Amino acid sequence: MAVQIHPTALIEAGAQIGTDVTIGPFTIVGANVVIGDRTHIGAHNVIEGHTTIGADNQIGHHITLGGAPQDKKYAGEPTLLEIGERNVIREFCSFHLGTAQDEGITRVGDDNWIMGYVHLAHDCRIANHTILASNVQLAGHVEVHDYAILGGMAGAHQYVKIGAHAMIGGGSVLVKDVPPFVMARGNFAVPFGINSEGLKRRGYSPSHIMAIKRAYKAIYRQDLTVEQAIDNITNAAQADIESAVSLQLMSEFLTKATRGIVR
């Protein structure tokens, strides 16, 4: 199938459009935009800046991608927005470029499901297989790791990190980091166990899930300092081959947490 561009769409000279791409009515594509093969772009979108979109994405209507950061320090530097492959991005989302004060890139990985009205501020990093429900709002420099799920209207403060397989309840406010596998909710968000159901659906064995639960208890139920919990989890990883990767993921996240963790 050839490229299908609606007659009312505006494609600036210099834009690179892959094969089998469709672009809907009244959409604007800027000169520095790259769109990968088989990506579908709906109506009334604005895609600008130095934005690269990979293959097989489904981009809905009334979306803005690659807009200037809402950061007073931004001075027009040629920063980037990079979107991977096979993402679904629904109506009225806004993703901004990065800033020179960070790596200069806002990144979205592969296979993410991003619902309506989601905002990704400058320098956010969304990994792979995440779900961001409607109205999720992420401030600058926020990281969302693989398979994390954020409920509708959840919001995150600048620099917050949300670990792999974490699950955040709807309407939650995050001002601290959420370790991998942890469920958190509330304003301000507090932890309430691990995402056991999600892990079962992804094929984690009962013994593997139990090892993660023991790590959670080391962090939250045994009156240990974070440093002591890291030692506890690291030692458990050395003794448990099946769960070692998951436990190492937890201990490394705790080591790198910059805002403290939800308590």
KOLDO-603462 format. One record per residue (C-alpha): residue in one letter; x, y, z. Coordinates in steps of 0.5 Angstrom, whole numbers, plus 500, padded with zeros to 3 digits. Example, Ala and Ser with C-alpha at 12.3 -4.5 7.8 and 13.67 -1.06 7.14 Angstrom:
a525491516s527498514
***
This chain:
m500500500a503507498v503513503q496516504i496523506h490527506p489533501t488538507a494535511l501540511i507536510e513541510a519540506g524536509a520531513q521524512i515519511g516512511t512507507d505505508v504511512t497514513i496521515g489524516p486531515f489537517t495534521i501538520v508535520g514539521a521539517n525536522v520530523v521523521i516518521g517510520d514505516r506503517t505508522h498511522i497518524g490521525a486528524h488535527n495533529v501537530i508534529e514538530g521539532h526534531t521528532t523521530i517516530g518509529a514504525d507501526n505506531q498508532i497516533g490518534h487525533h488532536i495530539t501535539l508531539g515535539g513542542a518546545p519544553q515548558d521550561k524557562k531555561y529553554a532557549g531554542e536548542p535543537t533538542l529531541l523527542e524520540i518515539g519507538e515502535r508499536n506504540v498506541i498514543r490516544e487523543f489530546c496527548s502532548f509530548h515535549l522535547g528534551t532540554a539541554q540541561d539534561e540529555g536533550i531527549t524525551r524518550v518513549g520506547d516500544d509497545n506502550w499504551i498511552m491513553g487520552y490527555v497524557h502529558l509527558a514533559h521535557d526529558c521524560r523517559i518511558a521504557n517499554h510495555t507501559i500503560l499510562a491511563s487517561n490524564v496521567q501527567l508527568a513533570g520533567h525528567v520523570e522515568v517510567h520503567d518497563y511494564a509499569i502501569l499508571g492509573g488515570m489522573a496520576g501525577a509525578h513530580q520532577y525526577v521521580k522514578i517509577g520502577a519496572h512492573a510497578m502499579i500506581g493507583g488512579g489519582s495518585v500524586l508521586v513525589k518520591d520514587v516507586p521501587p520495582f514491583v511495588m503498588a502505590r496509591g494516594n495523595f501523597a502515594v504510599p506503598f501497599g504491597i507488590n503487583s502480584e496479579g500483574l506478575k502472574r499474568r506475565g508468567y512469574s512463578p509462585s516462588h519467584i513472586m514470593a521472593i519479591k514479596r520477601a524483598y518488599k518486606a525487607i524494605y517496608r516491614q522489618d524496620l531496616t534502613v534503605e542501606q540495610a534493605i539493599d544488603n538483605i536483597t542483594n544477599a537473597a539474590q545471591a542465594d536464589i538463581e530463579s529470582a536473582v535478576s528481579l532482586q538485583l533490579m530492586s537493589e539497584f533501583l534503591t541504590k540509584a533512587t534520588r528522591g527517596i522512595v515512597r513510604
***
